[in-house]
């Protein structure tokens, strides 16, 4: 059979699409585990300006019999429209939805009109289940034998029992050669994505990862990770993002992997990871090994500087650990993305401002300032619902950490959204001047930013001199809507 695997074009506004075009790992991982069929992968973020035309071209030229769509919650509205459009183009095409949204909300999805364009729903890990699903389509097994599958029967869906977590040794490495389009990049560098483990055992109340993997941590073998790095390198040298939920959960393994990467000669790549302050701060040798292996950027889970907020988020009082982790990383010129969460129940404006001051004090290289989001099935969603602080319960297209879907006891949603814009704009203006940033970017980058910056600033000043602060904010929100909020661009499709 001809199989087309699609990832959605929606992207969180935290990632400027001119600088970032990150690929989707799930669909190439599926492709690497499908045998006996013709498989291609299309990442619609690379065609997001003309999604309708891209989908028409794929259906016309490739003529897939099965289309698999992967979507997170904020991407689901687009996935539904794309699936609807595919059915209009070729009604007999089999459509199957997977990913986090399908896993977390399959019961609600399958009892609503939102399920109309989907023939099947695949919950949980899909690499091995998708192959079983194709066997069932060919009549070689029954659909009722596939754990994790929901399928139509009569007027509704039948939900097979949940699928147990897979043995990672049985999952083959992703097949990136199945991609139809190139163009994934970070600041001009080739960008790809990889994983070395799945799951996290931390109790954070804002995270829904345990609904996919449970409270488990499953690492791949180090040789398997090295093979995957080698495969990604063949697509072009540049940056590799590790998608692991918490790379520093097992520090001894992390150190062993760093040693193996350096010994294998893979330290000619640049690596980006997500890690906890506690893990980074816990070892005297880890950061040295990271630097030798080529780790360049760490998304550090700072979360907040308020002891009360950290306790509510179940992060523990990690402020001093954060200071130590930042010092260790910056001593080796490793850049830091400071992850903070704003809009907690007791937040006032001064609390939000203090978090930005803390990032500035530590000379953080990039800000990942997220607004607390009540993701489906998370403890924080239920807590905020009981407190009456959720202002948007079910328009998940805005659940991308950029838009305010909550209020606090002192601030409404619009105030949180505005304050995030205000303090980000004020504090982030000098981020390009951090030492780690300057050490890790080529001369042309600084020439482009500093030689022409006075011109940009003058132009911006002359324009904004006629605007109030609120008008500037409204302009930037409109730009974010146009760039990253994909619903309006899909109206003619849906």
HELIX and SHEET records of a PDB file:
HELIX    1   1 UNK A   25  UNK A   32  1                                   8    
HELIX    2   2 UNK A   44  UNK A   50  5                                   7    
HELIX    3   3 UNK A   51  UNK A   62  1                                  12    
HELIX    4   4 UNK A   73  UNK A   75  5                                   3    
HELIX    5   5 UNK A   76  UNK A   89  1                                  14    
HELIX    6   6 UNK A  100  UNK A  104  1                                   5    
HELIX    7   7 UNK A  106  UNK A  110  1                                   5    
HELIX    8   8 UNK A  113  UNK A  115  5                                   3    
HELIX    9   9 UNK A  127  UNK A  137  1                                  11    
HELIX   10  10 UNK A  143  UNK A  145  5                                   3    
HELIX   11  11 UNK A  168  UNK A  170  5                                   3    
HELIX   12  12 UNK A  176  UNK A  178  5                                   3    
HELIX   13  13 UNK A  210  UNK A  213  1                                   4    
HELIX   14  14 UNK A  222  UNK A  233  1                                  12    
HELIX   15  15 UNK A  251  UNK A  263  1                                  13    
HELIX   16  16 UNK A  266  UNK A  268  5                                   3    
HELIX   17  17 UNK A  277  UNK A  281  1                                   5    
HELIX   18  18 UNK A  286  UNK A  293  1                                   8    
HELIX   19  19 UNK A  307  UNK A  312  1                                   6    
HELIX   20  20 UNK A  319  UNK A  331  1                                  13    
HELIX   21  21 UNK A  349  UNK A  361  1                                  13    
HELIX   22  22 UNK A  379  UNK A  387  1                                   9    
HELIX   23  23 UNK A  396  UNK A  398  5                                   3    
HELIX   24  24 UNK A  413  UNK A  427  1                                  15    
HELIX   25  25 UNK A  428  UNK A  433  5                                   6    
HELIX   26  26 UNK A  435  UNK A  439  1                                   5    
HELIX   27  27 UNK A  443  UNK A  446  1                                   4    
HELIX   28  28 UNK A  447  UNK A  451  3                                   5    
HELIX   29  29 UNK A  453  UNK A  464  1                                  12    
HELIX   30  30 UNK A  469  UNK A  484  1                                  16    
HELIX   31  31 UNK A  488  UNK A  490  5                                   3    
SHEET    1   A 7 UNK A  38  UNK A  43  0                                        
SHEET    2   A 7 UNK A   2  UNK A   7  1                                        
SHEET    3   A 7 UNK A  66  UNK A  70  1                                        
SHEET    4   A 7 UNK A  94  UNK A  98  1                                        
SHEET    5   A 7 UNK A 120  UNK A 122  1                                        
SHEET    6   A 7 UNK A 149  UNK A 153 -1                                        
SHEET    7   A 7 UNK A 156  UNK A 159 -1                                        
SHEET    1   B 7 UNK A 185  UNK A 186  0                                        
SHEET    2   B 7 UNK A 189  UNK A 194 -1                                        
SHEET    3   B 7 UNK A 238  UNK A 242  1                                        
SHEET    4   B 7 UNK A 270  UNK A 276  1                                        
SHEET    5   B 7 UNK A 295  UNK A 303  1                                        
SHEET    6   B 7 UNK A 335  UNK A 342  1                                        
SHEET    7   B 7 UNK A 366  UNK A 371  1                                        
SHEET    1   C 2 UNK A 197  UNK A 198  0                                        
SHEET    2   C 2 UNK A 218  UNK A 219 -1                                        
END                                                                             
